[in-house]
Amino acid sequence: MIAGYGFAEHILPRMLPGLAFVMLASLAWLVPLKTAGSGRWVLLGIVVAVTIAAWVTISLFVRRLPRFSRAATIAILAAYAAMPVAVPLLQLAFDGAITLPGARALGVLAFLVFFAAAFAATYLATTYGFGTLLRQAIRQAITDLRNSVQVLGRALPVLLFVTLFLFFTGELWQLMNQLAWWRLALVVALFGAVTVLAAAARLREEIGRVEQDFSAPMLTAACAATPLAAVPLDGPVRAVSLNGRQKRNLLLMLATRQLVQAAVIGLALFAFFVLLGVIIVTPAAAEQWIGAKPAISPLLPGVPVALLRNATLLAGFGSMYFAVTSMSDTEHRKQFFAPLIDEIERTLAVRAVYLTLHPDRGLLHQPGLM
């Protein structure tokens, strides 16, 4: 939501701690990997401590330096671009051999792929503030856990009504006994994708509704406890269209909160079905449903693998159902979804006031705006 959000001014300074972490870790770990011998784990501990300390130090530094000069930007990018060449050369000098990161088929190009992927991941995470959004979502999930009796008391009865009878389906047990865990993970990821699509559709509706409701009382309430609280509004405030990155940022905020909230419900569902299966489903019943002797989990002796997979599938489906209904059902929306929309409403309202008072920050002059 920052007007004029640019790479050199805002993104690169915030990327610097992550890039420094990758550079220091690659130099300190990949280079002396062979010469460290049995002490490599001690070296790994030192690497982790040093890189975390460097991360914290650089993070504090960039907070005091909001933007880099053109020369500093070029120097940072050039230093990082040199890493795919510097690391294998230094390792060759120290160890007499090169330890490839991951895919051997790529050869030395694996270093280029590794550092490019690290840069792209850091860029995306910084641009969209993924770390901050994830911390907020986890904080909200912890709050939900503190009120877990109320939250689960409202959510679980409906979800169990939808999923409980599927648990006793013999065909489902047969399928789960044969389905690999990675395929099951793809199914759960598919449920997550449906949740994100539903959140995207709902977000478009909410943005359109909020932008039509910029009344004076709403704007005053939104700007409370912000630097804009004491600034009088002398004229009307109009909505400023969001660009693609800003819409994706709001979608990421909404989707992250919905997925984390759904994960809390999913864990409760998983625990319930595992406990229910341990109590009710005897080995003979499991064998009759599956048609063969069920595979037993090596981590939980006596518990069929099909039971764990079945519980995972139903928990994933129940989580998706909860996330979607919380955005549409009136009662669920009031309890679970309305707080998220309130945050988005306030964000858009404060942004509109900010751009109205500071047209030089990215808002074109429009008649009647000031």
C-alpha positions in Angstrom: 0.0 0.0 0.0 3.0 2.3 -0.1 2.7 4.9 -2.9 5.6 4.9 -5.2 6.8 1.5 -3.9 10.1 1.0 -5.8 12.9 -1.6 -6.0 15.8 0.6 -4.9 13.9 2.7 -2.4 11.9 0.1 -0.6 12.4 -3.5 -1.7 16.2 -3.9 -1.9 16.9 -2.5 1.6 14.4 -5.0 3.0 15.9 -7.8 0.9 19.4 -7.2 2.1 19.2 -9.2 5.4 17.9 -12.3 3.4 20.5 -11.9 0.7 23.3 -11.5 3.2 22.1 -14.7 4.9 22.3 -16.6 1.7 25.7 -15.2 0.8 27.3 -15.8 4.2 25.8 -19.3 4.5 27.1 -20.3 1.1 30.6 -18.9 1.8 30.9 -20.4 5.3 29.3 -23.7 4.7 29.7 -24.8 1.0 33.4 -23.6 0.8 35.0 -25.6 3.7 32.5 -28.5 3.5 35.1 -31.1 2.8 37.9 -29.8 5.0 35.7 -29.6 8.0 35.4 -33.4 8.1 33.7 -34.6 11.3 33.4 -31.1 12.6 31.0 -30.1 9.9 28.1 -30.0 12.4 30.0 -27.7 14.7 30.7 -25.6 11.6 27.0 -25.6 10.8 26.1 -24.3 14.2 28.6 -21.5 13.9 27.3 -20.7 10.4 23.7 -20.5 11.7 24.7 -18.3 14.7 26.8 -16.0 12.5 24.2 -15.6 9.8 21.4 -15.0 12.2 23.5 -12.3 14.0 24.3 -10.8 10.6 20.6 -10.9 9.7 19.6 -9.1 12.8 22.4 -6.5 12.5 21.7 -5.7 8.9 17.9 -5.6 9.6 18.6 -2.9 12.2 20.8 -1.1 9.8 18.4 -0.9 6.9 15.7 0.4 9.2 17.8 3.6 9.6 18.6 3.7 5.9 15.3 3.6 4.0 16.8 3.8 0.5 20.1 3.1 -1.3 21.9 5.3 -3.7 22.3 4.1 -7.3 25.9 3.2 -6.6 25.0 1.2 -3.5 22.3 -0.6 -5.4 24.6 -1.6 -8.2 27.3 -2.7 -5.8 24.9 -4.9 -3.8 23.4 -6.5 -7.0 26.9 -7.0 -8.5 28.2 -8.7 -5.2 25.3 -11.1 -5.2 25.6 -11.8 -8.9 29.2 -12.8 -8.4 28.3 -15.5 -5.9 27.5 -18.3 -8.4 31.0 -17.9 -9.7 32.8 -17.0 -6.4 31.5 -19.9 -4.3 32.6 -22.8 -6.6 35.9 -21.2 -7.3 36.6 -20.7 -3.6 35.5 -24.2 -2.8 37.7 -25.5 -5.5 40.6 -23.6 -4.0 39.9 -24.9 -0.4 38.7 -28.5 -1.1 40.0 -29.3 -4.5 36.4 -30.2 -5.5 33.0 -28.6 -5.9 30.0 -29.7 -3.9 27.0 -29.0 -6.1 23.8 -27.7 -4.4 21.1 -30.2 -5.4 20.7 -31.3 -9.0 23.9 -32.8 -10.3 22.5 -32.9 -13.9 22.9 -29.1 -14.0 26.5 -29.2 -13.1 28.1 -25.8 -12.1 24.9 -24.1 -13.4 23.2 -25.5 -10.3 24.9 -22.6 -8.4 23.3 -20.1 -10.8 19.9 -21.8 -10.4 20.3 -21.9 -6.6 21.2 -18.2 -6.1 18.6 -17.1 -8.7 15.9 -19.0 -6.9 17.0 -17.6 -3.6 16.9 -14.0 -5.0 13.5 -14.6 -6.6 12.0 -16.0 -3.3 13.5 -13.2 -1.3 12.1 -10.6 -3.8 8.6 -12.0 -3.7 8.5 -12.4 0.0 9.8 -8.9 0.6 7.6 -7.3 -2.1 4.4 -8.8 -0.7 5.4 -8.7 3.0 4.9 -12.4 3.3 6.8 -12.6 6.6 4.7 -9.9 8.2 1.5 -11.4 6.9 2.5 -14.8 8.2 3.3 -13.5 11.6 0.0 -11.7 11.8 -1.8 -14.8 10.7 0.0 -16.9 13.3 -0.7 -14.3 16.0 -4.4 -14.5 15.1 -4.3 -18.3 15.1 -2.8 -18.1 18.6 -5.6 -15.8 19.7 -8.1 -18.3 18.2 -6.4 -21.1 20.2 -6.8 -19.2 23.4 -10.5 -19.1 22.6 -10.4 -22.6 21.2 -13.4 -23.8 23.1 -15.6 -21.1 21.5 -14.0 -21.3 18.0 -14.1 -25.1 17.8 -17.5 -25.2 19.5 -18.9 -23.2 16.6 -17.0 -24.8 13.8 -16.6 -28.5 14.6 -20.3 -29.5 14.8 -21.1 -28.3 11.3 -17.9 -29.8 9.9 -18.5 -33.2 11.6 -22.0 -33.3 10.1 -20.4 -32.9 6.7 -17.5 -35.3 7.1 -18.4 -37.9 9.7 -20.3 -40.3 7.5 -17.5 -40.3 4.9 -15.1 -41.6 7.6 -17.0 -45.0 7.7 -16.9 -45.5 3.9 -15.1 -48.7 3.0 -14.2 -47.5 -0.5 -12.4 -44.5 1.0 -10.4 -46.8 3.4 -9.4 -48.9 0.4 -8.2 -45.8 -1.5 -6.3 -44.4 1.5 -4.6 -47.7 2.1 -3.0 -47.5 -1.4 -2.6 -43.8 -1.9 0.9 -42.4 -1.5 1.5 -39.6 0.9 2.7 -37.3 -1.8 -0.5 -37.7 -3.7 -2.5 -37.0 -0.6 -0.4 -33.9 -0.1 -1.4 -32.8 -3.6 -5.0 -33.3 -2.8 -4.7 -31.1 0.3 -2.9 -28.5 -1.7 -5.8 -28.6 -4.2 -8.1 -27.8 -1.3 -5.9 -24.9 -0.4 -6.0 -23.6 -4.0 -9.8 -23.7 -3.9 -9.7 -21.7 -0.7 -7.5 -19.1 -2.3 -9.7 -18.8 -5.4 -12.8 -18.3 -3.2 -10.9 -15.6 -1.2 -10.0 -13.9 -4.5 -13.6 -13.8 -5.6 -14.8 -12.5 -2.2 -12.0 -9.9 -2.1 -13.1 -8.3 -5.4 -16.6 -7.9 -4.0 -15.4 -6.4 -0.7 -13.0 -3.9 -2.4 -15.9 -2.6 -4.6 -18.2 -2.3 -1.6 -15.7 -0.5 0.6 -14.6 2.0 -2.1 -18.3 3.1 -2.4 -18.6 3.7 1.3 -16.0 6.3 2.1 -18.2 8.3 4.4 -16.7 10.9 6.9 -17.5 8.8 10.0 -15.9 5.7 8.5 -12.7 7.6 7.5 -12.5 9.3 10.9 -12.8 5.9 12.7 -10.2 4.3 10.3 -7.6 7.1 10.9 -7.9 6.9 14.6 -4.6 6.0 16.4 -2.7 6.9 13.2 -0.7 10.1 12.2 -3.7 11.1 10.1 -6.0 11.3 13.1 -5.4 15.0 13.8 -5.5 16.0 10.1 -8.9 17.6 9.1 -10.5 16.5 5.9 -11.7 19.6 4.1 -13.2 17.9 1.1 -14.4 14.6 -0.3 -12.2 11.5 -0.4 -12.4 9.4 -3.5 -11.2 5.9 -3.9 -7.9 5.4 -5.8 -7.8 2.2 -8.0 -5.4 -0.4 -6.8 -2.8 -1.7 -9.1 -2.2 -5.4 -9.7 0.5 -5.7 -7.0 -1.6 -4.1 -4.4 -4.6 -6.3 -5.2 -2.3 -9.4 -5.0 -1.0 -8.1 -1.6 -4.5 -7.8 -0.2 -5.3 -11.3 -1.6 -2.2 -12.7 0.0 -3.2 -11.1 3.3 -6.7 -12.5 3.1 -5.6 -15.9 1.9 -2.9 -16.3 4.5 -5.2 -15.5 7.3 -7.9 -17.9 5.9 -5.4 -20.7 5.4 -3.9 -20.4 8.8 -7.3 -20.2 10.4 -8.4 -23.3 8.4 -5.3 -25.1 9.4 -6.2 -24.7 13.1 -9.6 -26.2 12.4 -8.0 -28.9 10.3 -5.7 -30.0 13.1 -8.6 -30.3 15.4 -10.5 -32.4 12.9 -7.4 -34.6 12.3 -7.0 -35.3 16.0 -10.7 -36.0 16.3 -10.8 -38.6 13.5 -7.6 -40.3 14.7 -9.0 -40.6 18.2 -12.3 -41.8 16.8 -10.6 -44.4 14.6 -8.4 -45.7 17.5 -11.6 -46.1 19.6 -14.0 -47.5 17.1 -12.1 -49.1 14.1 -10.7 -52.4 15.3 -8.0 -54.2 13.2 -10.6 -56.7 12.0 -13.0 -53.9 10.9 -10.1 -52.1 9.1 -9.1 -55.3 7.3 -12.8 -56.0 6.3 -13.1 -52.4 4.8 -9.8 -52.5 3.0 -10.1 -56.1 1.8 -6.6 -57.0 3.0 -4.4 -56.6 6.0 -3.9 -52.9 6.5 -0.4 -51.3 6.6 0.6 -50.2 10.0 2.2 -46.8 10.7 5.9 -47.2 11.8 5.6 -44.1 14.0 2.3 -45.1 15.7 2.4 -48.9 16.4 -1.0 -50.4 16.0 -2.5 -47.5 14.0 -3.3 -48.3 10.4 -1.8 -45.9 7.8 -5.2 -45.8 6.1 -6.6 -44.2 9.3 -4.0 -41.4 9.3 -4.5 -40.7 5.6 -8.3 -40.8 6.0 -8.1 -38.4 8.8 -5.8 -36.1 6.8 -8.1 -36.1 3.8 -11.2 -35.4 5.8 -9.4 -32.7 7.8 -8.2 -31.0 4.5 -11.7 -31.2 3.1 -13.3 -29.9 6.3 -10.8 -27.0 6.5 -11.6 -26.0 2.9 -15.4 -26.2 3.6 -14.9 -24.1 6.8 -12.8 -21.4 5.0 -15.3 -21.1 2.1 -18.5 -21.1 4.3 -16.9 -18.6 6.7 -16.9 -16.1 3.8 -20.5 -16.8 2.7 -22.6 -18.0 5.5 -24.0 -15.1 7.6 -23.3 -16.6 11.0 -19.8 -17.9 10.2 -19.0 -14.7 8.4 -19.8 -12.6 11.5 -17.7 -14.8 13.7 -14.6 -15.7 11.6 -14.5 -13.5 8.4 -15.7 -10.1 9.5 -12.5 -9.2 11.5 -10.4 -9.8 8.4 -12.6 -7.6 6.2 -12.5 -4.9 8.9 -8.7 -4.8 8.6 -9.0 -4.5 4.8 -11.6 -1.7 5.1 -9.4 0.3 7.4 -6.3 -0.2 5.1 -8.2 1.1 2.1 -9.7 4.0 4.0 -6.4 5.2 5.5 -4.8 4.8 2.1 -7.5 6.9 0.4 -7.0 9.7 3.1 -3.2 9.5 2.8 -3.3 9.9 -1.0 -5.9 12.7 -0.8 -3.7 14.8 1.5 -0.5 14.0 -0.3 -1.2 13.9 -4.1 2.6 14.1 -4.7 2.8 10.6 -3.3 1.3 8.9 -6.3 -2.2 10.3 -6.7 -3.0 12.4 -9.8 -4.9 15.6 -9.2 -8.5 15.1 -9.8 -11.3 17.8 -9.7 -13.0 18.1 -6.3 -10.4 15.8 -4.6 -8.7 18.4 -2.5 
